[in-house]
Amino acid sequence: MRIPSPLRIVLSLLLLLVALAACATSAPESPRVVAIEPVRSSPVTQDPPVFDLDAPPRMVETAFEVEGAALNAVVYEPQGPGPHPAVVLLHGFPGFERNLDLAQAVRRAGWTVVFFHYRGAWGSGGEFSFVHVIEDVHAVVEGIAQPAFADAHRIDPNRIALVGHSMGGFAALVAGAENERVDCIASLAGANLGGLVRAAAAQPEGADRMAESLDAWSGPIVGPSGEVLVEEVVANADRFETTGRAPQLARKSMLLLAGGRDEVTPVTLHHTPLVEALQAAGAQDVTAHVMPLGDHAFSGVRIELATRLVDWLEGRCRAG
């Protein structure tokens, strides 16, 4: 058998390469495109699939002034030029659970989240009261809707939702019923202060026990004693009765979530009566659900809580 010389092998390879190059030049192949099934990004458990370097997400410290008192606040801005719909996130009394995991999930979904402390709470100026809480919510909603603030933080002033937990749920319901700027309201284990004080007054020494509870929970609160706060609720029982707000609330999109194991705002006193009142008022856009394993802080079901909130915001409130 004849073995080719090294030179012959090299020449053969060169000829082969020239032939391949000629074929490629004369008849280029069309590029192949392979469709890849996209992975669905969940803002509750995943970061956004893209990152906008021109308009990145950011956190901005700010303050709102109400009657000379500064309300400490933080704005969680999503990425993208916007304008973005906004959520005002309202904490409870005194505010140990701030629900900032919800703020982050909602921001990842493309919403601006404004979180603040009421007067007399957690270093904000002024004195705490339940009436002040409602006034503060109105002031913040009005503040973020102002053109200068909305432009600076990429907010759409025509799409503002209130999301509140416990006392914050009460504030979202009452202020939301009164405020024409607000079309979407979420109450998470929301309190019915009017119904609560009436139930307490019907029991021997019930008002005293309610006052003691407020004193025990007060924490970093500057303001009246529990006794004075109870007197304030009694004086405003009609205004603070969330079921009495059903006719106004029935015109809005509502999310009502409660915990089946909640002993602070039990379902039978705070959640069910409001759902029934909204039904009686002809409400057409109410999403109500009791999470069986949820305690007052939804301690063991935070992912479910965030998922339900984000899905409701995206499905019922984003379009405005």
C-alpha positions as semicolon CSV with decimal commas, in nm:
position;residue;x (nm);y (nm);z (nm)
1;M;0,000;0,000;0,000
2;R;0,129;0,343;-0,097
3;I;0,154;0,586;0,193
4;P;0,098;0,952;0,092
5;S;0,379;1,189;0,166
6;P;0,335;1,468;0,421
7;L;0,342;1,724;0,143
8;R;0,062;1,547;-0,044
9;I;-0,150;1,544;0,277
10;V;-0,099;1,915;0,330
11;L;-0,191;1,995;-0,029
12;S;-0,505;1,785;-0,006
13;L;-0,618;1,967;0,307
14;L;-0,555;2,306;0,149
15;L;-0,762;2,210;-0,154
16;L;-1,044;2,093;0,071
17;L;-1,046;2,422;0,266
18;V;-1,053;2,627;-0,055
19;A;-1,349;2,425;-0,181
20;L;-1,540;2,471;0,144
21;A;-1,470;2,845;0,142
22;A;-1,599;2,873;-0,214
23;C;-1,919;2,693;-0,124
24;A;-1,972;2,917;0,178
25;T;-1,920;3,230;-0,031
26;S;-2,147;3,130;-0,312
27;A;-2,436;2,988;-0,109
28;P;-2,448;3,118;0,252
29;E;-2,681;2,929;0,481
30;S;-2,960;3,111;0,660
31;P;-2,899;3,139;1,034
32;R;-3,094;2,895;1,243
33;V;-3,328;3,040;1,502
34;V;-3,424;2,824;1,793
35;A;-3,725;2,927;1,998
36;I;-3,665;2,887;2,370
37;E;-3,960;2,866;2,606
38;P;-3,923;3,167;2,839
39;V;-3,913;3,110;3,211
40;R;-4,196;3,295;3,382
41;S;-4,056;3,547;3,628
42;S;-4,248;3,572;3,955
43;P;-4,192;3,905;4,132
44;V;-4,265;3,733;4,461
45;T;-3,973;3,492;4,438
46;Q;-3,753;3,614;4,151
47;D;-3,570;3,929;4,044
48;P;-3,679;4,083;3,712
49;P;-3,538;3,899;3,409
50;V;-3,387;4,223;3,273
51;F;-3,219;4,519;3,440
52;D;-3,273;4,876;3,321
53;L;-2,942;5,059;3,364
54;D;-3,095;5,388;3,249
55;A;-3,379;5,377;3,503
56;P;-3,275;5,131;3,773
57;P;-3,473;5,045;4,085
58;R;-3,383;5,257;4,384
59;M;-3,482;5,342;4,740
60;V;-3,527;5,707;4,837
61;E;-3,571;5,845;5,187
62;T;-3,815;6,133;5,215
63;A;-4,068;6,295;5,448
64;F;-4,420;6,435;5,427
65;E;-4,528;6,732;5,634
66;V;-4,864;6,733;5,812
67;E;-4,951;7,027;6,036
68;G;-4,584;7,100;6,095
69;A;-4,493;6,738;6,174
70;A;-4,258;6,539;5,949
71;L;-4,367;6,186;5,859
72;N;-4,062;5,967;5,798
73;A;-4,102;5,782;5,468
74;V;-3,926;5,563;5,214
75;V;-4,006;5,536;4,843
76;Y;-3,931;5,202;4,675
77;E;-3,903;5,282;4,304
78;P;-3,916;5,004;4,043
79;Q;-3,698;4,997;3,736
80;G;-3,812;5,152;3,413
81;P;-3,894;5,511;3,313
82;G;-4,257;5,484;3,420
83;P;-4,481;5,639;3,516
84;H;-4,561;5,350;3,747
85;P;-4,875;5,281;3,951
86;A;-4,822;5,339;4,321
87;V;-4,903;5,161;4,646
88;V;-4,914;5,343;4,979
89;L;-4,826;5,075;5,234
90;L;-4,979;5,124;5,579
91;H;-4,848;4,949;5,889
92;G;-5,045;4,855;6,197
93;F;-5,036;4,958;6,563
94;P;-4,768;5,019;6,668
95;G;-4,594;4,888;6,356
96;F;-4,355;4,611;6,459
97;E;-4,453;4,419;6,142
98;R;-4,381;4,661;5,861
99;N;-4,448;4,422;5,572
100;L;-4,148;4,542;5,375
101;D;-4,121;4,200;5,214
102;L;-4,449;4,293;5,047
103;A;-4,301;4,628;4,944
104;Q;-4,013;4,453;4,769
105;A;-4,239;4,203;4,590
106;V;-4,476;4,477;4,475
107;R;-4,183;4,686;4,352
108;R;-4,045;4,391;4,153
109;A;-4,388;4,373;3,987
110;G;-4,336;4,729;3,862
111;W;-4,512;4,937;4,127
112;T;-4,375;5,229;4,325
113;V;-4,427;5,165;4,697
114;V;-4,446;5,448;4,950
115;F;-4,404;5,346;5,313
116;F;-4,430;5,594;5,599
117;H;-4,479;5,623;5,974
118;Y;-4,780;5,809;6,112
119;R;-4,748;6,109;6,338
120;G;-4,603;6,011;6,672
121;A;-4,491;5,665;6,551
122;W;-4,134;5,543;6,509
123;G;-3,970;5,884;6,514
124;S;-4,216;6,077;6,301
125;G;-4,305;6,416;6,445
126;G;-4,626;6,511;6,617
127;E;-4,857;6,305;6,834
128;F;-5,026;5,978;6,753
129;S;-5,401;5,938;6,734
130;F;-5,634;5,730;6,520
131;V;-5,780;6,044;6,365
132;H;-5,428;6,156;6,282
133;V;-5,366;5,820;6,113
134;I;-5,654;5,882;5,871
135;E;-5,543;6,239;5,811
136;D;-5,186;6,125;5,749
137;V;-5,300;5,875;5,485
138;H;-5,489;6,149;5,303
139;A;-5,186;6,378;5,322
140;V;-4,949;6,117;5,180
141;V;-5,187;6,025;4,896
142;E;-5,219;6,391;4,808
143;G;-4,844;6,442;4,842
144;I;-4,740;6,167;4,603
145;A;-4,996;6,283;4,347
146;Q;-4,840;6,629;4,322
147;P;-4,665;6,675;3,985
148;A;-4,320;6,749;4,129
149;F;-4,320;6,443;4,355
150;A;-4,482;6,216;4,097
151;D;-4,233;6,316;3,829
152;A;-3,933;6,281;4,061
153;H;-4,036;5,927;4,160
154;R;-4,190;5,814;3,828
155;I;-4,541;5,779;3,976
156;D;-4,868;5,776;3,784
157;P;-5,092;5,996;4,006
158;N;-5,403;5,844;3,852
159;R;-5,325;5,493;3,978
160;I;-5,282;5,495;4,356
161;A;-5,373;5,195;4,574
162;L;-5,383;5,165;4,951
163;V;-5,254;4,845;5,112
164;G;-5,280;4,820;5,490
165;H;-5,226;4,561;5,760
166;S;-5,421;4,546;6,089
167;M;-5,475;4,909;6,194
168;G;-5,329;4,996;5,854
169;G;-5,608;4,792;5,699
170;F;-5,858;4,998;5,897
171;A;-5,686;5,315;5,774
172;A;-5,688;5,192;5,413
173;L;-6,061;5,119;5,434
174;V;-6,166;5,443;5,601
175;A;-5,933;5,678;5,413
176;G;-5,990;5,488;5,089
177;A;-6,366;5,526;5,124
178;E;-6,319;5,902;5,168
179;N;-6,052;5,963;4,903
180;E;-6,149;5,995;4,537
181;R;-5,790;5,947;4,422
182;V;-5,792;5,588;4,547
183;D;-5,958;5,319;4,336
184;C;-5,795;5,007;4,484
185;I;-5,784;4,907;4,851
186;A;-5,630;4,601;5,013
187;S;-5,697;4,522;5,378
188;L;-5,480;4,249;5,530
189;A;-5,619;4,133;5,866
190;G;-5,777;4,476;5,878
191;A;-5,924;4,602;6,202
192;N;-6,275;4,737;6,243
193;L;-6,211;4,987;6,522
194;G;-6,573;5,098;6,538
195;G;-6,699;4,742;6,573
196;L;-6,419;4,659;6,815
197;V;-6,498;4,938;7,059
198;R;-6,870;4,857;7,045
199;A;-6,796;4,492;7,121
200;A;-6,567;4,595;7,405
201;A;-6,825;4,831;7,551
202;A;-7,081;4,549;7,558
203;Q;-6,863;4,349;7,798
204;P;-6,796;4,425;8,164
205;E;-6,475;4,630;8,182
206;G;-6,424;4,566;7,810
207;A;-6,316;4,923;7,740
208;D;-6,062;4,903;8,023
209;R;-5,911;4,586;7,878
210;M;-5,895;4,749;7,534
211;A;-5,711;5,046;7,687
212;E;-5,467;4,813;7,862
213;S;-5,400;4,634;7,534
214;L;-5,324;4,960;7,356
215;D;-5,087;5,060;7,634
216;A;-4,913;4,721;7,619
217;W;-4,869;4,739;7,242
218;S;-4,777;5,105;7,224
219;G;-4,401;5,056;7,181
220;P;-4,245;5,352;7,003
221;I;-4,563;5,561;7,007
222;V;-4,571;5,922;7,124
223;G;-4,918;6,031;7,220
224;P;-5,217;5,970;7,445
225;S;-5,264;5,680;7,682
226;G;-5,467;5,375;7,590
227;E;-5,759;5,516;7,785
228;V;-5,759;5,838;7,582
229;L;-5,728;5,643;7,257
230;V;-6,031;5,433;7,350
231;E;-6,224;5,752;7,422
232;E;-6,123;5,878;7,077
233;V;-6,254;5,561;6,912
234;V;-6,581;5,584;7,107
235;A;-6,624;5,946;6,992
236;N;-6,561;5,843;6,629
237;A;-6,729;5,502;6,636
238;D;-6,948;5,574;6,333
239;R;-6,659;5,705;6,124
240;F;-6,439;5,414;6,233
241;E;-6,704;5,148;6,159
242;T;-6,570;4,986;5,842
243;T;-6,897;4,810;5,759
244;G;-7,066;5,150;5,750
245;R;-6,830;5,247;5,467
246;A;-6,962;4,971;5,242
247;P;-7,158;5,202;5,005
248;Q;-6,843;5,405;4,925
249;L;-6,614;5,101;4,920
250;A;-6,849;4,911;4,690
251;R;-6,743;5,137;4,402
252;K;-6,378;5,037;4,436
253;S;-6,167;4,730;4,374
254;M;-6,119;4,552;4,707
255;L;-5,887;4,280;4,839
256;L;-5,977;4,148;5,185
257;L;-5,743;3,887;5,331
258;A;-5,775;3,740;5,678
259;G;-5,597;3,477;5,883
260;G;-5,795;3,181;6,012
261;R;-5,573;3,169;6,325
262;D;-5,584;3,545;6,388
263;E;-5,667;3,617;6,752
264;V;-5,605;3,993;6,730
265;T;-5,856;4,075;6,455
266;P;-6,062;3,755;6,441
267;V;-6,242;3,677;6,120
268;T;-6,590;3,673;6,272
269;L;-6,564;4,030;6,406
270;H;-6,349;4,211;6,149
271;H;-6,356;4,025;5,815
272;T;-6,690;3,849;5,767
273;P;-6,915;4,146;5,861
274;L;-6,736;4,367;5,609
275;V;-6,762;4,108;5,331
276;E;-7,134;4,073;5,400
277;A;-7,183;4,452;5,410
278;L;-7,008;4,490;5,074
279;Q;-7,225;4,219;4,923
280;A;-7,535;4,391;5,054
281;A;-7,412;4,721;4,905
282;G;-7,383;4,560;4,561
283;A;-7,004;4,557;4,539
284;Q;-6,891;4,396;4,212
285;D;-6,513;4,384;4,255
286;V;-6,431;4,226;4,591
287;T;-6,170;3,954;4,634
288;A;-6,209;3,808;4,984
289;H;-6,023;3,511;5,124
290;V;-5,944;3,358;5,461
291;M;-5,601;3,196;5,476
292;P;-5,659;2,908;5,721
293;L;-5,303;2,891;5,857
294;G;-5,252;3,266;5,884
295;D;-5,210;3,430;6,223
296;H;-5,241;3,806;6,265
297;A;-4,902;3,866;6,101
298;F;-4,947;3,587;5,843
299;S;-4,624;3,455;5,989
300;G;-4,615;3,116;5,815
301;V;-4,777;3,214;5,486
302;R;-4,584;3,520;5,370
303;I;-4,522;3,389;5,017
304;E;-4,892;3,314;4,971
305;L;-4,976;3,657;5,112
306;A;-4,738;3,833;4,873
307;T;-4,858;3,624;4,579
308;R;-5,224;3,703;4,643
309;L;-5,147;4,074;4,682
310;V;-4,932;4,101;4,369
311;D;-5,176;3,898;4,158
312;W;-5,464;4,121;4,270
313;L;-5,272;4,443;4,202
314;E;-5,166;4,324;3,858
315;G;-5,503;4,178;3,766
316;R;-5,742;4,434;3,910
317;C;-5,554;4,762;3,957
318;R;-5,273;4,806;3,705
319;A;-5,496;4,913;3,417
320;G;-5,642;5,190;3,629
